[in-house]
Amino acid sequence: MFNTTRLKARKARFLNRWHAWRATRTRAEVTGFVSSPEPRTIGSFARGRQLMAGNYLFAGTLVEGAEGTPWQVKPPDAAFSAELHGFAWLDDLAAVGDTTARATAQKWLWAWVDTYGRGRGPGWTPDLTGRRLIRWINHAIFVLRGQEKEQSRAFYRSLVQQTQFLARRWHGAAPGLPRFEALTGLIYAGLTLEGQEDLAEPAIRALARECTVQIDKNGGLPTRNPEELLAVFTLLTWAAAALA
C-alpha cells in the first residue's frame, strides 16, 4: 500500500536538507545584536554540573562518563538527539555560570558549528532550529565572553544561516508545538539580529494565525496535552517579551 505519511516525511527531510544547504551559502552577514540580549530561559544548576561531569541525560536516557563533546557520543535514540541539538542544555550550563561552565558551553557550541554548521545533521529541522536560536540568542553574552574575533564571526554567521533556514522552512514544521517553536525562534532572530529585521513582521503575523487556528476559546490545544500547552504558552510569553 502506498504510504503517504512516509512519503511526506521523506519530502520534509529532503526540503530541510535542501534549504539548510542554501541557507549556509547565504551572503547575508550579521556582526551584532540590535540590543544586548537577555536570557529568558532558566536552567538547573544540578543538571549543569552533571553535564560538565560527562553525564548526559536527555529525553529520559542517561549516557554516563562521556568525554570530549556530546557530538562525539552516538545518540541512543532520536529523542535524545533532538534534545541535544535543541540546545536547551545551554540553560543548565548558564545556571552554573562559572568559568568552567562557560568554557564547556563554548567548546560544545563551536564544536556544533564545526560539525553541523554546513547544513548537515539531524539538527536542521524547523522546530529544533527555532529552539536552538532562542538559546543561542538568550545566552549570547555568556558564550561570547572572551572569544576571539574569528570565533565571534563564526557564531554570528551560523546565527544568520539558521535564521535564513527558518525563514524558508518554518511552515514545514508540524502544526502545534513544533511550529510555535520555529516561529518564536524566527521572531527572536528577526528582532535581535542586525539586518534581519524584515523577517520579524511576517513571522509575527504567522504566529498570530497559528494562535487563532491552534488555540481554542478555552485556551486549549487540539492535542489536549497539558505539557505541550505549557510549552506553547511559555513560547508565547517569550515572544511577547521580545516584542515589548
C-alpha positions in Angstrom: 0.0 0.0 0.0 1.2 3.4 -0.9 2.3 5.1 2.4 1.6 8.8 2.1 2.8 9.5 5.6 6.2 8.1 4.8 6.4 10.0 1.6 5.6 13.3 3.3 8.3 12.6 5.9 10.9 11.9 3.1 9.8 15.0 1.3 10.2 17.1 4.5 13.7 15.7 5.1 14.7 16.5 1.6 13.4 20.0 1.8 15.1 20.6 5.2 18.4 19.4 3.7 18.0 21.5 0.6 17.1 24.7 2.4 19.8 24.1 5.0 22.3 23.8 2.2 21.0 27.0 0.6 21.0 28.9 4.0 24.6 28.0 4.7 25.5 29.7 1.5 23.8 33.0 2.1 25.7 36.2 1.6 23.8 37.9 4.4 26.1 38.9 7.3 25.4 39.8 10.9 28.0 41.4 13.1 26.0 42.1 16.3 22.7 42.5 18.0 20.2 45.4 17.8 20.4 45.4 21.6 22.0 43.2 24.2 20.0 40.0 24.5 18.9 39.0 28.0 18.4 35.3 29.0 14.7 34.5 29.3 15.2 30.8 30.0 16.2 29.4 33.4 18.2 26.2 33.7 19.1 23.8 36.5 22.4 24.2 38.4 22.4 20.4 39.2 21.8 19.4 35.6 24.6 21.8 34.6 27.0 20.2 36.9 26.1 16.7 35.7 26.7 17.8 32.1 30.1 19.1 33.0 30.9 15.7 34.6 30.1 14.0 31.3 26.7 12.6 32.4 24.2 13.4 29.6 20.5 13.0 30.5 18.3 13.8 27.5 14.7 12.6 26.8 14.9 10.2 29.8 18.1 8.4 28.7 21.3 8.7 30.6 24.8 8.4 29.0 27.4 8.4 31.7 31.1 9.1 31.7 31.3 10.7 28.3 34.4 12.5 27.2 35.0 15.3 24.7 31.8 16.9 23.4 28.3 15.5 23.2 28.6 15.4 19.4 31.1 12.6 19.8 28.5 10.4 21.5 26.3 8.1 19.4 22.7 9.1 20.4 20.8 6.1 21.8 17.6 7.3 20.0 16.1 10.1 18.0 14.5 11.8 21.1 18.0 12.0 22.8 19.4 13.5 19.6 16.6 16.1 19.3 17.1 17.4 22.8 20.8 17.6 22.3 20.5 19.6 19.1 17.8 21.8 20.6 20.4 23.3 23.0 18.1 23.7 25.9 21.0 22.3 28.0 22.7 25.6 27.4 20.3 27.0 30.1 21.8 24.5 32.6 25.4 25.4 31.9 24.4 29.1 32.2 22.8 28.3 35.5 26.2 27.1 36.8 27.7 30.2 35.3 31.3 29.9 36.3 34.3 30.0 34.0 34.4 26.2 33.7 30.7 26.1 32.7 31.3 28.9 30.2 34.3 27.1 28.7 32.2 23.9 28.4 29.4 25.8 26.7 31.8 27.5 24.3 33.5 24.2 23.4 30.3 22.4 22.7 28.6 25.3 20.8 31.6 25.8 18.5 32.0 22.1 18.0 28.4 22.0 16.8 29.2 24.8 14.3 32.3 22.9 13.1 30.4 19.6 12.8 26.9 20.6 11.7 27.2 24.2 10.7 27.3 23.5 7.0 23.7 22.4 6.9 24.0 18.7 7.7 22.8 16.6 10.6 19.6 16.0 12.5 19.5 19.5 14.0 18.4 21.1 10.8 14.6 20.9 11.3 12.4 24.0 11.7 11.4 23.2 15.3 14.9 22.3 16.5 16.4 25.3 14.7 13.9 27.6 16.4 14.6 26.1 19.8 18.4 26.4 19.2 18.2 30.0 18.1 16.3 31.0 21.2 19.0 29.5 23.4 21.9 30.9 21.4 20.4 34.4 21.5 19.4 34.2 25.1 22.9 33.2 26.2 25.0 35.1 23.6 26.7 37.3 26.1 27.6 34.2 28.2 29.1 32.2 25.3 30.8 35.2 23.5 32.7 36.5 26.5 36.5 36.1 26.0 36.1 34.8 22.4 38.4 35.8 19.6 37.1 37.8 16.6 37.1 34.7 14.3 35.0 32.7 16.8 32.6 35.5 17.2 32.3 35.8 13.4 31.5 32.1 13.2 28.8 32.4 15.8 27.1 35.3 14.1 27.5 33.6 10.7 25.8 30.5 12.0 23.0 32.5 13.6 22.2 34.3 10.3 22.3 31.0 8.4 19.9 29.3 10.8 17.7 32.4 10.6 17.6 32.2 6.8 16.8 28.5 7.1 13.8 29.2 9.4 12.5 32.0 7.2 12.2 29.4 4.4 11.2 26.4 6.4 9.1 27.4 9.4 5.9 26.3 7.6 7.4 22.8 7.2 7.2 22.3 11.0 4.2 20.3 12.1 1.2 22.3 13.4 1.3 22.7 17.2 4.3 23.0 19.4 6.9 22.4 16.6 5.6 25.3 14.6 5.3 27.6 17.6 9.0 26.8 18.3 10.0 27.6 14.8 8.1 30.9 14.6 9.2 32.0 18.1 12.9 31.4 17.1 12.4 33.4 13.9 10.8 36.3 15.8 13.6 36.3 18.2 16.2 36.4 15.5 14.4 39.0 13.4 14.0 41.3 16.4 17.5 41.0 17.8 20.0 40.4 14.9 21.2 43.4 12.9 20.0 43.3 9.3 17.3 40.6 9.9 14.5 43.0 11.0 12.4 42.4 7.8 11.9 38.8 8.9 10.2 39.6 12.1 6.9 41.1 11.0 5.9 38.2 8.7 6.8 35.7 11.5 4.7 37.7 14.0 1.7 37.6 11.6 2.2 33.9 11.1 2.4 33.3 14.8 -0.9 35.2 15.3 -2.6 33.0 12.7 -1.3 29.8 14.4 -2.7 31.1 17.7 -6.1 31.6 16.1 -6.1 28.1 14.5 -4.4 26.1 17.2 -5.7 27.6 20.5 -9.5 27.3 21.1 -11.7 29.7 23.0 -11.0 27.9 26.3 -7.2 28.2 25.8 -6.7 24.6 24.9 -4.8 22.8 22.1 -6.2 20.1 19.7 -3.8 17.6 21.4 -5.2 18.3 24.9 -1.7 17.6 26.1 -1.0 19.8 29.2 2.8 19.6 28.8 2.5 20.8 25.2 0.1 23.5 26.3 2.5 24.8 28.9 5.4 24.8 26.4 3.3 26.7 23.8 2.3 29.4 26.3 5.9 29.7 27.6 6.9 30.3 24.0 4.2 32.9 23.5 5.3 34.6 26.7 8.9 34.8 25.4 7.7 36.1 22.1 5.6 38.8 23.8 8.6 39.8 26.0 10.8 40.1 22.8 8.2 42.4 21.3 7.9 44.6 24.4 
